[in-house]
Amino acid sequence: MSRFNLKRGSPKDEFPNLDRNHTTMGRILNLHMYTRQFNRATESGVIFDDIIRPGLEDP
């Protein structure tokens, strides 16, 4: 767990809209998977949203 204290909404509120995302990530990522990873971060503060961002920005 990261030492950073991030103020974020709930996983349900933060879950990305994947309706128009036809990538493999868009087909596989679901709310359950996102919720499991939601509060995880590296020691340098990289969160799951940072990891999936490229797949969301360039579907």
C-alpha positions in Angstrom: 0.0 0.0 0.0 1.2 3.4 -0.8 2.2 5.9 1.9 0.2 8.6 -0.1 -3.3 9.4 1.1 -5.4 9.9 -2.0 -8.8 11.4 -1.7 -10.9 9.5 -4.2 -14.5 8.6 -4.7 -15.8 5.0 -4.4 -14.7 2.4 -7.0 -18.2 2.5 -8.4 -18.0 6.3 -8.9 -14.5 6.1 -10.4 -15.0 3.1 -12.7 -14.4 4.3 -16.3 -17.1 4.2 -18.9 -16.1 1.4 -21.3 -19.2 1.5 -23.6 -17.2 2.7 -26.6 -13.9 1.0 -25.7 -13.5 -2.0 -28.0 -10.0 -2.9 -26.8 -9.1 -6.1 -25.0 -8.9 -4.1 -21.8 -12.4 -2.7 -22.4 -13.8 -6.2 -22.9 -12.1 -7.7 -19.8 -12.1 -5.0 -17.2 -15.2 -5.1 -15.0 -16.2 -3.4 -11.7 -15.2 -6.3 -9.6 -11.7 -6.4 -11.0 -11.4 -2.6 -10.7 -12.6 -2.6 -7.1 -9.9 -5.2 -6.2 -7.2 -2.9 -7.5 -8.7 0.4 -6.6 -6.8 1.1 -3.4 -3.5 -0.4 -4.5 -0.5 1.8 -5.3 3.2 1.5 -5.8 5.6 3.1 -3.3 6.1 5.9 -5.7 2.3 6.6 -5.9 1.4 5.0 -9.2 -2.3 3.9 -8.9 -4.3 1.4 -11.0 -5.9 4.3 -12.9 -2.4 5.5 -14.0 -1.8 2.0 -15.4 -5.0 1.7 -17.4 -5.1 5.3 -18.6 -3.4 4.6 -22.0 -6.1 2.0 -22.8 -8.8 4.5 -22.0 -7.4 7.5 -23.9 -6.6 5.6 -27.1 -9.2 2.9 -27.5 
